[in-house]
Amino acid sequence: MAGVAMSAMVLAGGLWGAGVAAADESTADTAADTAAAGGTGSAGGAAEEDPDYPSANTVTAGDIKITRSVVGSDAIKAGEEVTFRTQIRTTGEPATVLQITEMFPEGFQYVDGTARVRSAPLEGGSQEWDDDIMPFTDADANALEVPTDGWPLTSNGEGVTYEATYLVPDDASGGDLFESKATVTLDIDPDEENVDEVNETVSGVWVEVGRRSAADVMQTGSATLGFDGDTGSVVLDDPAEFVSEVVVKIIDSQS
């Protein structure tokens, strides 16, 4: 916390300098340099992945293997996007994916148009991404349902890969952990007329909200700290009070 406070003070000094510069254009360049230097401080980043909260997990049911993971880093930031990937494979008999139901964390919002599936066509051929996916969102259940006419799984290694992107809530705090899950509905005997339907769920896939550094706050602007459009006049009228408020708000954003 001492490091956070120090970074907050450095940031506040930069903002104060920027505010004073607004009153005197001749010092604008100097103030900008000071702010840039102050913005290099860090209030801490994401720690190494906790084995109790992995960013990827796999379940195996017979010949079916389902892996769910976070695309890229599992260290996310409030207000930014995160993409989850679900991969389905079979090492034995063919099967067909009938539906994928993604359970996203509470407060997250699906980014329209980001759902896509990579699979082999039913009539055979090479795999390719299908971006024309129209999922159904059940906001009350925090679920995204992706029905299909059938995506084939074959033992030659071809499978199904599904991805979707979500917006992290703006009010997420540093250190918050969010779990995501996916349930895959399969026909494990597609050669038969009757559908032999099973549901397999992979859970325990986590993302952690990283703690914002002073540099992050400067880049995103004072609005992320709760200041309104009158901030400039506050800096000029009472810079000491403004600096104090900046320090308090940055420390609060880390708790």
FENTAVEN-V634470 format. One record per pair of residues at least 12 apart in sequence whose C-alpha atoms are under 10 Angstrom apart, sorted by the first residue. I is the first residue (numbers start at 0). J is the second residue. Records with the same first field share a line. If there is no record, write none. Layout:
I: J  J
//
This chain:
0: 42  43  250  253  254
1: 42  250
2: 40  41  42  43  250
3: 40  41  42  43  210  211  212  213  246  249  250  251  252  253
4: 42  213  246  247  249  250
5: 40  41  42  213  246  250
6: 37  38  39  40  41  42  43  212  213  214  246  249  250
7: 37  38  40  41  42  212  213  214  216  242  243  245  246  247  248  249  250
8: 37  40  213  242  243  245  246  247  249
9: 33  34  36  37  38  39  40  213  214  242  246
10: 33  34  35  36  37  38  39  40  212  213  214  216  217  242  245  246  249
11: 34  37  38  213  217  238  239  241  242  243  244  245  246  249
12: 30  33  34  37  38  238  239  242  245  246
13: 30  31  32  33  34  35  36  37  38  217  242
14: 30  31  33  34  37  38  217  220  221  231  234  238  241  242  245
15: 30  33  34  231  234  235  238  239  241  242  245
16: 29  30  31  32  33  34  234  238
17: 29  30  31  32  33  34  231  234
18: 30  230  231  232  233  234  235  238
19: 231  234  235  238
20: 235
21: 231  232  234  235
22: 231  232  234  235
34: 214  217
35: 214  217
36: 214
37: 213  214  217
38: 212  213  214  215  216  217  218
39: 212  213  214  215  217
40: 212  213  214  215
41: 210  211  212  213  214  215
42: 210  211  212  213  214  215  249  250  253
43: 173  209  210  211  212  213  253
44: 74  173  174  208  209  210  211  212
45: 72  73  74  75  76  173  174  207  208  209  210  211
46: 74  174  207  209  210
47: 73  74
48: 72  73  74  205  206  207
49: 205  207
51: 203  205
52: 176  177  178  203  204  205  206  207
53: 68  69  73  178  203  204  205  206  207
54: 67  68  69  70  71  72  73  74  83  178  179  203  204  205  206  207
55: 67  68  69  70  73  83  84  85  201  202  203  204  205  206
56: 68  69  85  180  201  202  203  204  205
57: 85  86  87  200  201  202  203  204
58: 87  199  200  201  202
59: 87  88  89  199  200  201
60: 89  198  199  200
61: 89  90  91  92  187
62: 88  89  90  91  92  93  94  154  187
63: 87  88  89  90  91  92  93  94  152  154  185  187  199
64: 86  87  88  89  90  158  199  201
65: 85  86  87  88  89  158  159  160  181  182  183  199  200  201
66: 84  85  86  87  88  160  181  200  201  202  204
67: 83  84  85  86  87  160  161  162  179  180  181  200  201  202  203  204
68: 82  83  84  85  86  162  179  180  201  202  203  204  205  206
69: 81  82  83  84  85  162  179  204  205  206
70: 82  83  84  85  162  163  164
71: 83
72: 206  207
73: 204  205  206  207  208  209
74: 173  174  176  205  206  207  208  209  210
75: 167  171  173  174  175  176  206  207  208  209  210
76: 166  167  168  169  171  172  173  174  206  207  208  209  210  211  215
77: 166  167  168  169  170  171  172  173  175  208  209  210  211
78: 107  165  166  167  168  169  170  171  223
79: 165  166  167  168  169
80: 107  108  109  110  164  165  166  167  168
81: 107  109  110  163  164  165  166  167  206
82: 109  110  113  114  162  163  164  165  166
83: 101  103  114  161  162  163  164  165  179  180  181  204  206
84: 101  114  115  116  160  161  162  163  164  181
85: 99  101  116  159  160  161  162  163  180  181  182  183  201
86: 116  117  158  159  160  161  162  183
87: 118  152  157  158  159  160  161  183
88: 151  152  153  154  155  156  157  158  159  160
89: 151  152  153  154  155  156  157  158  159  187
90: 152  153  154  155  156  157  158
91: 152  153  154  155  156
92: 152  153  154  187  188  189
93: 151  152  153  154  155  158  186  187  188  189  190
94: 149  150  151  152  153  154  158  185  186  187  188  189  190  195
95: 121  147  148  149  150  151  152  153  158  159  184  185  186  187  188  189  190  194  195  196
96: 146  147  148  149  150  151  152  158  159  183  184  185  186  187  189  196  197  198
97: 145  146  147  148  149  150  151  183  184  185  186  194  196  197  198
98: 144  145  146  147  148  149  150  182  183  184  185  186  198
99: 134  143  144  145  146  147  161  181  182  183  184  185  198  199  200
100: 134  135  136  142  143  144  145  146  180  181  182  183  184  200
101: 134  136  141  142  143  144  145  161  162  163  179  180  181  182  183  200  201
102: 137  140  141  142  143  144  178  179  180  181  182  202
103: 138  140  141  142  143  165  177  178  179  180  181
104: 140  141  142  165  167  168  176  177  178  179  180  205  206
105: 138  139  140  141  142  167  168  177  178  179
106: 138  141  165  166  167  168  169  170  171  177
107: 138  141  164  165  166  167  168  169  171  177
108: 136  138  141  164  165  166  167  168
109: 134  136  138  141  142  143  163  164  165  166  167
110: 163  164  165  166
111: 133  134  163  164  165
112: 130  131  132  133  134  163  164
113: 130  131  132  133  134  162  163  164  165
114: 129  130  131  132  133  134  143  145  161  162  163  164  165
115: 128  129  130  131  132  133  134  145  160  161  162  163  164
116: 128  129  130  131  132  145  150  159  160  161  162  163
117: 129  130  150  157  158  159  160  161  162
118: 150  151  152  157  158  159  160  161
119: 150  151  152  153  157  158  159
120: 149  150  151
121: 148  149  150  151  152
122: 151
123: 151
125: 157
126: 157  158  159  160
128: 159  160  161
129: 161
130: 162
132: 145  146  147
133: 145  146  147
134: 146  147  163
141: 179
142: 179  180  181
143: 163  181
144: 181  182  183
145: 161  183
146: 184
149: 185  186  189
150: 185
151: 185  186  189
152: 185  186  187  189
167: 208
169: 223
170: 223  252
171: 207  208  209  210  252
172: 207  208  209  210  211  251  252  253  254
173: 207  208  209  210  211  252  253  254
174: 206  207  208  209  210  253  254
175: 206  207  208  209  210  254
176: 205  206  207  208  209
177: 203  204  205  206  207  208
178: 202  203  204  205  206  207
179: 201  202  203  204  205  206
180: 200  201  202  203  204  205
181: 199  200  201  202  203  204
182: 198  199  200  201  202
183: 197  198  199  200  201
184: 196  197  198  199  200
185: 197  198  199
186: 198
209: 253
210: 252  253  254
211: 249  252  253
212: 249  252  253
213: 249
216: 249  252
221: 245  248
223: 248  249  252
224: 244  245  247  248  249  251  252
225: 245  248
226: 244  245  248
//
